Structures are given as structure tokens and as C-alpha cells.
Amino acid sequence: HSSITRGHDVVKSVCGDARERCTVAMGDWNVPGHGVGKLWAQLIGGSSPSKPQPDERSCCYPESHHYGVFDHLATNIVGARHSGHIVHPYQLLEENPVKQHRAVSASLLLPGDGDLAAKALIAKVPRAIKE
């Protein structure tokens, strides 16, 4: 929960030099948006993401015991823009999903010519963790 110590070589071998300027990553970074850059450097390298979104509470159930602004969509693609997100309600509450994150969906507009700009929708579906 503090740093990334493995995985950089895997990302480099799979993505090559493209990772330095053409990466989109979404998930539980376990830090607020402003802390993603340090982890990004450890895992991906290359240009840091501009402004990971959403940057709002997404963790954890029950909120009376946990607080986290952890789940973000980040990219280092020049000209990409976040175009919206939804932090969904907790799911399966009848199962007492202790430490469950909220599901997050986010949209990213990629650079392009006018109406040809691509839109990617990325969703993270949390898993329920029971204690």
C-alpha cells in the first residue's frame, strides 16, 4: 500500500516504448489523484498522467470505518481529456462487503479530428471482501 516494487519490467516488455506516451490505466491506486504520479513512475515510467479522475471518495464500506480517494482513470496521452465519471453506490450490501470499493466508470476523450475523436469507457467492478 505504499509503493510498487514489481511489474515495471512486465509493462515494459508488453508495451515497449508506447508506455511512455500512450498509456491508459484505471484501478485502485490506493492514493488520492495527486499521488498517482509517483506510483505511475514506478509501474509504467514515461510521462506522468495529467490529472487522474475521479478524485473523490470511492473506498471503503462501511464508510464509518474507512476512508479512501483511491480509484482513478489516468493517462499520459497528450490531448486526452476526462469527459465524465460516475462513482456508483456500494453493491451487495446484504453480504456485508467489508472494505469493498465503489464501482467507478469514467470516460476519456482521446485526441482526434473533430467528430472523429475516440471515446473510451472504462469501468472498474469491485469485488466484495468479507472479513
C-alpha positions in Angstrom: 0.0 0.0 0.0 2.9 2.4 -0.2 4.9 1.7 -3.4 5.1 -0.6 -6.4 8.0 -2.9 -6.3 7.1 -5.3 -9.1 5.6 -5.1 -12.5 7.6 -2.4 -14.3 9.5 -5.0 -16.4 6.3 -6.7 -17.4 4.7 -3.4 -18.5 7.9 -2.5 -20.4 8.1 -5.9 -22.1 4.4 -5.9 -23.2 4.1 -2.2 -24.1 7.6 -1.2 -25.1 8.2 2.5 -25.7 4.5 3.2 -26.2 4.0 3.1 -22.4 5.9 6.4 -22.2 3.3 8.4 -24.1 0.3 6.2 -24.8 -0.9 4.6 -21.6 -4.4 4.5 -20.1 -4.7 2.8 -16.7 -7.6 2.6 -14.3 -7.9 1.0 -10.9 -7.3 1.2 -7.2 -4.2 3.3 -6.9 -4.6 3.4 -3.1 -3.7 7.1 -3.1 -5.6 10.3 -4.0 -5.2 11.6 -7.5 -2.2 13.8 -6.7 -0.2 10.7 -5.6 -0.7 8.7 -8.7 2.3 10.2 -10.5 4.8 8.6 -8.1 3.2 5.1 -8.5 2.9 5.6 -12.3 6.7 6.2 -12.5 7.3 3.0 -10.5 5.0 0.9 -12.6 4.9 2.5 -16.1 7.5 5.1 -16.4 7.5 7.8 -19.1 5.3 10.9 -18.9 3.2 11.2 -15.7 -0.6 11.3 -16.0 -2.0 14.8 -16.2 -4.9 14.8 -13.7 -6.2 11.3 -12.6 -10.0 11.3 -12.3 -12.3 10.9 -10.5 -10.6 12.3 -7.4 -13.3 11.6 -4.9 -14.2 9.1 -2.2 -14.5 5.6 -3.6 -13.5 3.5 -0.6 -14.5 1.7 1.5 -17.5 0.0 3.0 -18.5 0.7 5.7 -17.7 4.4 5.4 -17.9 4.8 9.2 -14.7 2.8 9.4 -12.8 3.5 6.2 -11.9 6.5 4.0 -10.2 6.5 0.7 -9.9 8.5 -2.5 -8.3 5.6 -4.4 -9.9 4.7 -7.7 -8.8 6.7 -10.7 -8.5 6.7 -14.5 -5.2 8.1 -15.6 -3.4 8.7 -18.9 -0.3 10.2 -20.3 -1.7 10.6 -23.8 -1.2 14.3 -24.8 -4.5 15.9 -25.5 -6.7 13.3 -23.8 -9.5 14.7 -21.7 -11.7 13.2 -19.0 -15.2 13.7 -20.1 -17.1 12.5 -17.0 -17.3 9.8 -14.4 -19.7 8.1 -12.0 -18.8 6.7 -8.6 -21.6 4.2 -8.2 -23.2 3.1 -4.9 -21.8 0.1 -2.9 -23.1 -3.2 -4.2 -24.3 -6.3 -2.4 -24.8 -4.6 0.9 -26.7 -7.6 2.2 -23.4 -9.6 2.0 -21.7 -7.1 4.4 -19.0 -6.3 1.8 -16.3 -5.0 4.3 -13.6 -3.0 2.5 -15.5 -3.0 -0.8 -14.7 -0.1 -3.1 -17.5 1.6 -5.0 -17.6 0.7 -8.7 -16.3 3.6 -10.8 -16.9 4.3 -14.5 -15.1 7.1 -16.3 -15.0 8.4 -19.9 -11.9 9.7 -21.7 -11.9 11.6 -24.9 -8.8 10.9 -27.0 -7.3 13.4 -29.3 -8.5 13.4 -32.9 -10.0 15.5 -35.7 -13.3 17.0 -34.6 -16.1 14.4 -34.6 -13.6 11.6 -35.1 -12.3 11.9 -31.6 -12.4 8.4 -30.0 -14.2 7.9 -26.7 -13.3 5.1 -24.4 -15.4 3.9 -21.5 -13.6 2.1 -18.8 -15.3 0.5 -15.8 -13.9 -1.0 -12.6 -16.2 -3.5 -10.9 -15.2 -4.0 -7.3 -15.0 -7.4 -5.6 -16.7 -7.9 -2.2 -14.2 -8.7 0.5 -15.7 -10.3 3.6 -13.9 -10.5 7.0 
